[in-house]
Amino acid sequence: YQQQGRFKDASQLHGRALNIRIKKLGRVHPDTAASHRHRSDFFQEFGYLDKAKTQARQCLNIESHCFGKNYVALALAYECMGRLQMKLEDFPRAATLFERALSIHEKRKDLEGIASSLDDLGAALRSMKDLKESKRALKLHKKALVRRKKFNKEASLPIAKSYMQIGIAQRMARQLNESESSLRRCRDILEELQLEDHALFQQARDELGLTLHEKGQTEDAIQLHLQTLQQRLKALASWHPRIAESYHYLAEAYEGAQDFLSSVEYHEKCLAIRKMGHKNAVYRRYERLVAQKKIELLSQDIVDES
């Protein structure tokens, strides 16, 4: 239900699972904490960040109470709270939480946990949009790839994920040719695995579109974003957050192509979906951005027509 964008149905099932665990196991139990973590991730995906924060805190409090500081469930709780801070755009706080999770995985010598935390930490660093931090993030993503290659075949989902993370970091570090190469490698692996309908394939195609946009190949970028949008519209509810993401990428690409009316149209479509989520500070910043862009872009379009 969650993948299909059926918010109400998914919310009821997550709530029922939590209530059953509280009734059978008690409020302070690892499985109860896991339900809080799942609910937090669910609310994060649909933009209800205040509810997500409540669930993430409850998960973290339970795990801290139940286990020692090196227990894997505590690392998962840190990662959940870190993902929330990413949504709230508090990237330094997210980085701190991911570093704590990484420390636990390293002490347990959990290679996949280490690789995952390296990618999470890298994502937080590159989101700061600082060239130095982006280069540091790139090194972390490459370390994650080295670790994954120790226990995965080259043509595997984890390796594809690593190439995508590296490609994103290379774009943020202004290494655009290398970024395109890494993202195409990710896409090639997923095609070899016949995973063209997988969410990771859609994300990799969008990331490739963003890189091509940065290289000035806006028409190619638009075509890639349109392919992802069409695929998502077939598989997801029309108001799913991932569709809003596709609208946002298309709006930026059309702006780069000087098609200002189309850019405003897709910005408004994105905003219409995001209005369905909780009106948090991140949403309000985006709302102001769209209003400002609408004035600027439409004014520019009128000038061009004149």
Phi, psi and chi 1 to 4 in degrees:
 res  aa     phi    psi   chi1   chi2   chi3   chi4
   1 TYR       -  -41.7  -71.1  153.5      -      -
   2 GLN   -62.1  -44.1 -176.3  172.1  -22.3      -
   3 GLN   -65.2  -29.6  -67.9  -61.9  -42.6      -
   4 GLN   -84.4   -5.2  -66.1  172.8  -10.4      -
   5 GLY    82.0   15.5      -      -      -      -
   6 ARG   -86.4   80.6  -64.7  167.8   62.0  176.6
   7 PHE   -59.9  -49.7  175.4   83.6      -      -
   8 LYS   -61.3  -47.0 -174.9  176.4  179.7 -179.3
   9 ASP   -64.0  -44.7  -67.3  -31.5      -      -
  10 ALA   -64.6  -40.9      -      -      -      -
  11 SER   -61.7  -41.5 -179.4      -      -      -
  12 GLN   -63.6  -41.9  -71.2  175.8  -13.4      -
  13 LEU   -67.4  -43.1  -69.3  176.7      -      -
  14 HIS   -60.6  -41.0  -80.4  -57.8      -      -
  15 GLY   -65.6  -41.2      -      -      -      -
  16 ARG   -64.0  -42.4  -75.7  174.5   60.3 -172.2
  17 ALA   -61.1  -43.1      -      -      -      -
  18 LEU   -64.0  -44.9  175.3   61.0      -      -
  19 ASN   -63.7  -38.7  -69.7  -25.7      -      -
  20 ILE   -63.1  -43.1  -69.9  170.2      -      -
  21 ARG   -68.4  -38.4  -76.9  174.8  167.0  166.4
  22 ILE   -63.1  -42.0  -70.4  174.4      -      -
  23 LYS   -68.0  -42.5 -175.7  176.7  179.7 -179.9
  24 LYS   -86.5  -34.0  -62.9  -67.5 -175.9  179.9
  25 LEU  -113.2  -21.7  -55.8  172.5      -      -
  26 GLY   101.7  166.9      -      -      -      -
  27 ARG   -74.8  -30.4  -66.7 -174.0  178.3  -82.6
  28 VAL  -104.8   84.4 -176.4      -      -      -
  29 HIS  -151.2  144.8 -169.9  -80.9      -      -
  30 PRO   -56.4  -38.5  -23.3   31.0      -      -
  31 ASP   -69.9  -33.2  -69.8  -14.9      -      -
  32 THR   -65.3  -41.4  -55.4      -      -      -
  33 ALA   -61.2  -39.8      -      -      -      -
  34 ALA   -61.6  -39.0      -      -      -      -
  35 SER   -64.2  -40.8  -79.4      -      -      -
  36 HIS   -61.9  -39.2  -75.5  -57.5      -      -
  37 ARG   -65.6  -42.6 -172.8  175.7   71.5 -110.8
  38 HIS   -64.0  -39.8  -65.2  151.6      -      -
  39 ARG   -67.2  -36.4  -68.6 -168.0   81.8 -160.2
  40 SER   -62.8  -46.8  177.8      -      -      -
  41 ASP   -61.3  -37.2  -73.9  -25.2      -      -
  42 PHE   -63.5  -50.2  165.6   68.1      -      -
  43 PHE   -65.4  -34.4  -75.0  128.4      -      -
  44 GLN   -60.8  -43.8  -73.3 -178.8   45.6      -
  45 GLU   -61.6  -34.2 -178.9  171.1   -8.9      -
  46 PHE   -98.8    8.1  -74.0   90.3      -      -
  47 GLY    86.6    7.6      -      -      -      -
  48 TYR   -90.7   76.3  -67.9   84.5      -      -
  49 LEU   -75.3  -28.1  -59.4 -173.1      -      -
  50 ASP   -66.1  -44.7  -73.9  -15.5      -      -
  51 LYS   -64.5  -40.0  -68.0 -178.0  178.6 -179.0
  52 ALA   -61.5  -39.3      -      -      -      -
  53 LYS   -65.5  -40.4 -168.8  172.4 -173.9  177.6
  54 THR   -60.6  -46.0  -61.3      -      -      -
  55 GLN   -66.5  -40.9  -63.0  -62.1  -43.9      -
  56 ALA   -64.9  -39.6      -      -      -      -
  57 ARG   -64.5  -42.7  -80.8  178.8  172.5  171.8
  58 GLN   -62.9  -41.5  -71.0  177.8  -42.9      -
  59 CYS   -60.5  -48.0  171.4      -      -      -
  60 LEU   -64.6  -39.6 -172.2   55.2      -      -
  61 ASN   -63.7  -42.0  -71.0  -21.5      -      -
  62 ILE   -66.8  -47.5  -66.2  170.0      -      -
  63 GLU   -63.3  -38.2  -59.8  -66.9   14.0      -
  64 SER   -64.8  -34.5  -60.8      -      -      -
  65 HIS   -76.7  -37.0  178.7   80.0      -      -
  66 CYS   -81.6  -33.3  -71.4      -      -      -
  67 PHE  -130.0  168.5  -59.2  107.2      -      -
  68 GLY   -74.3  174.1      -      -      -      -
  69 LYS   -73.0   -9.5   60.4 -177.3 -179.9  179.3
  70 ASN  -108.2   14.7  -66.1  -30.7      -      -
  71 TYR   -82.6  141.6 -166.3   75.1      -      -
  72 VAL   -63.5  -33.8   64.6      -      -      -
  73 ALA   -63.2  -32.4      -      -      -      -
  74 LEU   -67.8  -36.6 -176.6   57.5      -      -
  75 ALA   -62.0  -41.6      -      -      -      -
  76 LEU   -63.9  -36.0  -63.6  177.8      -      -
  77 ALA   -67.4  -41.2      -      -      -      -
  78 TYR   -61.2  -41.8  -76.4  138.9      -      -
  79 GLU   -64.5  -39.7  -71.0  166.0   -2.0      -
  80 CYS   -61.7  -47.3  177.6      -      -      -
  81 MET   -66.2  -33.9 -176.9   64.0   81.6      -
  82 GLY   -64.5  -42.1      -      -      -      -
  83 ARG   -62.0  -36.9  -70.9 -169.7  -65.9  -88.4
  84 LEU   -64.3  -43.9  173.7   62.3      -      -
  85 GLN   -63.6  -31.5  -63.0  -54.9  -42.8      -
  86 MET   -62.7  -43.7  -69.3  -72.2  -73.1      -
  87 LYS   -63.8  -34.5  -65.3  -79.7 -173.1  179.9
  88 LEU   -82.4   -2.4  -67.5  169.3      -      -
  89 GLU    64.7   28.3  -61.2 -177.2    0.0      -
  90 ASP   -98.2   76.3 -172.0  -12.4      -      -
  91 PHE   -68.7  -37.2  -55.5  121.7      -      -
  92 PRO   -61.7  -41.2  -26.6   37.2      -      -
  93 ARG   -64.4  -41.8  174.3   62.2  175.4  159.9
  94 ALA   -60.2  -42.9      -      -      -      -
  95 ALA   -61.1  -40.8      -      -      -      -
  96 THR   -61.5  -43.3  -62.0      -      -      -
  97 LEU   -66.1  -41.4  -69.6  162.4      -      -
  98 PHE   -67.0  -33.8  -68.4  140.2      -      -
  99 GLU   -64.8  -37.9  -75.8  173.9  -19.8      -
 100 ARG   -64.4  -42.4  -68.4  176.9 -177.1  174.7
 101 ALA   -63.5  -42.7      -      -      -      -
 102 LEU   -60.2  -41.3  175.1   60.6      -      -
 103 SER   -60.1  -41.1  175.7      -      -      -
 104 ILE   -66.0  -46.2  -66.3  173.0      -      -
 105 HIS   -62.3  -37.5  -69.8  -50.6      -      -
 106 GLU   -67.0  -39.5  -73.1  177.3  -26.2      -
 107 LYS   -66.3  -30.9  -71.7  175.0 -178.2  177.0
 108 ARG   -88.9   -4.6  -64.7  177.9   57.9   83.7
 109 LYS    55.4   41.8  -61.8 -178.7  179.7  179.7
 110 ASP   -91.0  101.1  177.3   -0.6      -      -
 111 LEU   -62.6  -44.5  -70.5  179.1      -      -
 112 GLU   -68.8  -38.7  177.9   51.5   38.3      -
 113 GLY   -61.6  -41.0      -      -      -      -
 114 ILE   -62.2  -47.8  -68.1  170.6      -      -
 115 ALA   -61.3  -43.2      -      -      -      -
 116 SER   -63.2  -43.8 -180.0      -      -      -
 117 SER   -68.1  -35.1  -73.2      -      -      -
 118 LEU   -61.6  -42.2  -74.1  170.2      -      -
 119 ASP   -65.8  -42.5  -84.5  -19.4      -      -
 120 ASP   -62.0  -45.5  -73.0  -22.4      -      -
 121 LEU   -64.0  -41.6  178.3   55.7      -      -
 122 GLY   -60.6  -41.0      -      -      -      -
 123 ALA   -62.9  -39.4      -      -      -      -
 124 ALA   -65.9  -42.1      -      -      -      -
 125 LEU   -66.6  -45.0  -66.3  175.3      -      -
 126 ARG   -69.9  -24.6   71.5  179.0 -172.0 -119.5
 127 SER   -70.2  -15.5  -63.9      -      -      -
 128 MET   -71.3  -12.0  -63.4  177.9 -169.7      -
 129 LYS    57.0   40.4  -63.3 -178.3  178.7  179.3
 130 ASP  -115.6  131.0  176.5   81.5      -      -
 131 LEU   -58.8  -40.2 -175.1   58.5      -      -
 132 LYS   -63.9  -45.1 -177.7  179.0  178.2 -179.6
 133 GLU   -68.2  -33.5  -64.4  -65.9    0.0      -
 134 SER   -64.3  -39.7  -65.8      -      -      -
 135 LYS   -68.5  -36.2  -70.3 -178.8  177.7  179.1
 136 ARG   -65.7  -40.5 -178.2 -175.7  167.0 -160.1
 137 ALA   -61.3  -41.0      -      -      -      -
 138 LEU   -60.1  -41.3  179.5   55.5      -      -
 139 LYS   -62.5  -38.8  -69.0  179.9 -179.3  179.3
 140 LEU   -66.4  -42.7  -66.4  176.4      -      -
 141 HIS   -63.9  -36.9  -67.8  -48.1      -      -
 142 LYS   -68.4  -35.5  -72.4 -177.8  175.8  179.5
 143 LYS   -63.2  -40.3  -75.3 -176.5  179.3  179.5
 144 ALA   -61.6  -41.3      -      -      -      -
 145 LEU   -62.6  -43.7  176.4   60.5      -      -
 146 VAL   -58.6  -43.2  169.9      -      -      -
 147 ARG   -67.6  -39.6  -79.2  160.9  175.6   77.2
 148 ARG   -67.2  -32.4  -73.6 -165.6  169.1  110.7
 149 LYS   -68.3  -15.2  -76.6 -171.6  173.4 -177.9
 150 LYS   -73.3  -24.2  -69.0 -179.7  179.3  178.9
 151 PHE  -136.7   17.3   55.5   93.0      -      -
 152 ASN  -135.8  148.6  -72.3  -71.2      -      -
 153 LYS   -70.1  159.5  -64.0  179.0 -179.6  178.5
 154 GLU   -60.1  -42.9  177.2   69.2   15.1      -
 155 ALA   -90.7   79.5      -      -      -      -
 156 SER  -146.8  160.0   64.6      -      -      -
 157 LEU   -62.3  -45.0 -164.1   61.4      -      -
 158 PRO   -60.2  -38.9  -24.5   35.3      -      -
 159 ILE   -67.5  -40.8  -61.7  -61.2      -      -
 160 ALA   -59.7  -42.2      -      -      -      -
 161 LYS   -60.0  -42.3  179.0 -177.9  176.5 -177.4
 162 SER   -62.6  -42.6  -86.1      -      -      -
 163 TYR   -62.5  -36.4  -82.4  116.6      -      -
 164 MET   -65.8  -44.3 -174.1 -176.6   70.5      -
 165 GLN   -62.5  -40.3  -64.1  -67.2  -19.5      -
 166 ILE   -63.8  -42.6  -71.0  170.5      -      -
 167 GLY   -61.7  -39.8      -      -      -      -
 168 ILE   -64.9  -46.5  -62.7  170.3      -      -
 169 ALA   -63.6  -37.6      -      -      -      -
 170 GLN   -64.0  -37.8  -73.9  168.6  -30.1      -
 171 ARG   -64.3  -43.7 -176.8  177.1   66.4 -115.7
 172 MET   -65.2  -28.6  -59.9  -61.0  -69.7      -
 173 ALA   -88.9    8.4      -      -      -      -
 174 ARG    67.8   25.9  -50.9  -54.4  -59.5  161.9
 175 GLN   -99.9   74.5  -60.2  173.8   14.7      -
 176 LEU   -71.9  -39.4  -61.7 -178.3      -      -
 177 ASN   -64.6  -42.1  -70.0  -28.0      -      -
 178 GLU   -65.1  -38.2  -67.1   85.4  -11.6      -
 179 SER   -61.1  -46.7  172.6      -      -      -
 180 GLU   -59.7  -42.0 -179.2 -179.9   -7.4      -
 181 SER   -63.6  -44.3  177.0      -      -      -
 182 SER   -65.5  -42.7  -64.2      -      -      -
 183 LEU   -68.8  -35.7  -67.3  168.3      -      -
 184 ARG   -67.4  -36.1  -70.7 -168.3 -175.3  -81.1
 185 ARG   -63.3  -42.7  179.2   59.5 -174.2  144.2
 186 CYS   -57.6  -48.2  170.1      -      -      -
 187 ARG   -64.5  -38.8 -164.6  173.2   65.6  168.8
 188 ASP   -62.4  -41.8  -70.0  -15.5      -      -
 189 ILE   -63.0  -44.4  -69.1  173.2      -      -
 190 LEU   -65.7  -35.5  -65.0  172.2      -      -
 191 GLU   -67.1  -39.6  -73.4  176.8  -14.8      -
 192 GLU   -61.9  -35.4 -176.4  177.8  -16.1      -
 193 LEU   -83.7   -0.2  -64.3  170.9      -      -
 194 GLN    58.4   46.8  -61.7 -178.0  -23.1      -
 195 LEU  -114.3   38.9  -67.5  174.8      -      -
 196 GLU   -63.8  -21.5  -70.1   89.0  -16.8      -
 197 ASP   -93.1   -1.0  -67.7  -29.7      -      -
 198 HIS   -73.4  146.1 -163.7  -78.2      -      -
 199 ALA   -59.3  -33.2      -      -      -      -
 200 LEU   -66.0  -36.1 -174.9   64.3      -      -
 201 PHE   -63.9  -43.2 -176.6   87.2      -      -
 202 GLN   -62.7  -43.0  -62.5  167.8   12.2      -
 203 GLN   -65.1  -41.7 -175.3 -178.9   -2.7      -
 204 ALA   -63.4  -38.0      -      -      -      -
 205 ARG   -66.2  -40.5 -175.1  165.9   51.4 -161.0
 206 ASP   -64.6  -42.0  -91.7  -18.3      -      -
 207 GLU   -64.0  -37.8  -66.0  -64.0  -16.1      -
 208 LEU   -63.3  -40.1  177.9   57.5      -      -
 209 GLY   -60.3  -40.3      -      -      -      -
 210 LEU   -64.9  -39.2  -67.2  173.7      -      -
 211 THR   -66.1  -44.4  -65.7      -      -      -
 212 LEU   -63.0  -36.7  -66.3  179.0      -      -
 213 HIS   -59.4  -44.9 -177.6 -169.1      -      -
 214 GLU   -62.7  -29.9  -70.2  -70.8  -40.5      -
 215 LYS   -83.6   -0.7  -66.5 -179.3   70.6  173.9
 216 GLY    89.9    5.4      -      -      -      -
 217 GLN   -94.1   65.7  -59.9  170.4 -133.4      -
 218 THR   -68.6  -35.4   52.7      -      -      -
 219 GLU   -64.6  -41.9  -68.0  -59.7  -32.6      -
 220 ASP   -63.7  -39.6  -67.7  -25.5      -      -
 221 ALA   -62.6  -43.7      -      -      -      -
 222 ILE   -59.9  -43.2  -71.4  169.6      -      -
 223 GLN   -62.7  -40.8  -69.3  -54.4  -48.4      -
 224 LEU   -65.4  -43.9  -69.4  173.5      -      -
 225 HIS   -65.4  -37.2  -65.6  -41.8      -      -
 226 LEU   -65.2  -39.2  -76.9  172.4      -      -
 227 GLN   -61.3  -43.2  -70.2  172.1   23.1      -
 228 THR   -65.3  -43.3  -60.1      -      -      -
 229 LEU   -59.7  -47.2  174.0   61.6      -      -
 230 GLN   -61.7  -38.9  -69.6  165.4    1.4      -
 231 GLN   -66.5  -41.1 -162.9  171.1    7.7      -
 232 ARG   -70.6  -36.7  -75.1  173.1  171.4  168.7
 233 LEU   -63.7  -29.3  -74.3  171.7      -      -
 234 LYS   -75.7  -31.2  -70.0  179.2 -179.7  178.2
 235 ALA  -100.7  -22.9      -      -      -      -
 236 LEU  -121.5  162.4  -56.9  171.2      -      -
 237 ALA   -63.2  149.6      -      -      -      -
 238 SER   -64.4  -16.1   60.6      -      -      -
 239 TRP  -108.7   16.8   49.4  -88.1      -      -
 240 HIS   -66.4  142.9 -164.7  -77.9      -      -
 241 PRO   -56.7  -30.1  -27.2   34.7      -      -
 242 ARG   -68.9  -29.1  -71.8 -179.1 -169.1  154.9
 243 ILE   -71.1  -37.7  -67.5  176.6      -      -
 244 ALA   -59.3  -39.4      -      -      -      -
 245 GLU   -60.7  -43.6 -178.6 -179.7   70.4      -
 246 SER   -62.1  -42.0  -73.2      -      -      -
 247 TYR   -60.3  -40.8  -72.7  148.0      -      -
 248 HIS   -63.6  -45.5  173.7   71.0      -      -
 249 TYR   -62.7  -39.7  -69.4  151.5      -      -
 250 LEU   -65.7  -39.5  -82.6  164.8      -      -
 251 ALA   -59.7  -44.1      -      -      -      -
 252 GLU   -67.2  -39.2  -65.9  -64.1  -41.9      -
 253 ALA   -67.2  -42.2      -      -      -      -
 254 TYR   -65.8  -34.2  -84.7  117.4      -      -
 255 GLU   -62.3  -42.8 -178.9  178.2  -14.4      -
 256 GLY   -63.7  -28.1      -      -      -      -
 257 ALA   -87.4    5.2      -      -      -      -
 258 GLN    67.5   20.2  -55.6  -68.9  -61.0      -
 259 ASP   -97.7   83.2 -174.3  -15.3      -      -
 260 PHE   -72.4  -35.0  -57.4  121.6      -      -
 261 LEU   -64.3  -43.0  -71.6  175.0      -      -
 262 SER   -65.9  -37.3  -65.9      -      -      -
 263 SER   -61.1  -48.2  178.2      -      -      -
 264 VAL   -62.7  -40.9  169.2      -      -      -
 265 GLU   -57.7  -45.7  176.4 -172.1   -9.0      -
 266 TYR   -75.9  -31.9  -80.9  107.8      -      -
 267 HIS   -59.8  -43.2  -89.1  -53.0      -      -
 268 GLU   -68.8  -36.0  -70.5 -176.3  -29.8      -
 269 LYS   -64.3  -41.9  -75.0 -177.0  175.9 -178.3
 270 CYS   -62.1  -46.2  175.5      -      -      -
 271 LEU   -63.0  -37.3 -172.9   61.4      -      -
 272 ALA   -61.1  -37.7      -      -      -      -
 273 ILE   -72.9  -43.4  -65.7  175.3      -      -
 274 ARG   -66.6  -22.0  -68.5 -176.1  174.8 -179.6
 275 LYS   -64.2  -23.5  -79.5 -178.7  178.4  177.8
 276 MET   -73.7  -21.3  -62.6  178.7 -175.2      -
 277 GLY   -83.5 -174.9      -      -      -      -
 278 HIS   -70.3  138.8 -174.9   70.4      -      -
 279 LYS   -81.9   71.6  -53.8  -58.8 -172.8  -62.5
 280 ASN   -85.0 -179.5   52.6   67.2      -      -
 281 ALA   -63.8  -35.8      -      -      -      -
 282 VAL   -63.5  -42.8  176.8      -      -      -
 283 TYR   -62.2  -44.3  163.3   79.6      -      -
 284 ARG   -64.4  -35.1  -72.3 -167.9  -70.6  -88.3
 285 ARG   -64.4  -41.8  -78.1 -160.4  -64.5  -86.1
 286 TYR   -66.8  -37.7 -174.9   72.9      -      -
 287 GLU   -60.9  -44.1 -174.3  178.0   39.8      -
 288 ARG   -65.4  -38.5  -69.3 -166.0  -65.3  -90.1
 289 LEU   -61.0  -45.1  172.6   66.2      -      -
 290 VAL   -63.9  -42.2  170.8      -      -      -
 291 ALA   -60.8  -42.4      -      -      -      -
 292 GLN   -66.4  -44.5 -179.6 -179.3   -8.9      -
 293 LYS   -63.6  -37.8  -82.8 -176.0  174.0  -70.3
 294 LYS   -59.6  -44.5 -174.2  174.2 -179.9 -179.9
 295 ILE   -64.0  -47.5  -65.7  170.9      -      -
 296 GLU   -66.3  -46.0  -67.2  174.4   -7.1      -
 297 LEU   -72.0  -41.1  -64.1  178.2      -      -
 298 LEU   -67.7  -36.0  -70.5 -179.8      -      -
 299 SER   -63.2  -42.3  -63.1      -      -      -
 300 GLN   -63.6  -39.9 -177.7   64.4   45.2      -
 301 ASP   -64.7  -39.0 -165.9   71.4      -      -
 302 ILE   -64.4  -40.4  -69.3  169.7      -      -
 303 VAL   -61.9  -44.5  170.2      -      -      -
 304 ASP   -62.3  -42.4  -70.1  -14.1      -      -
 305 GLU   -64.6  -38.3  -72.7 -178.6    1.1      -
 306 SER   -63.2      -  -60.4      -      -      -
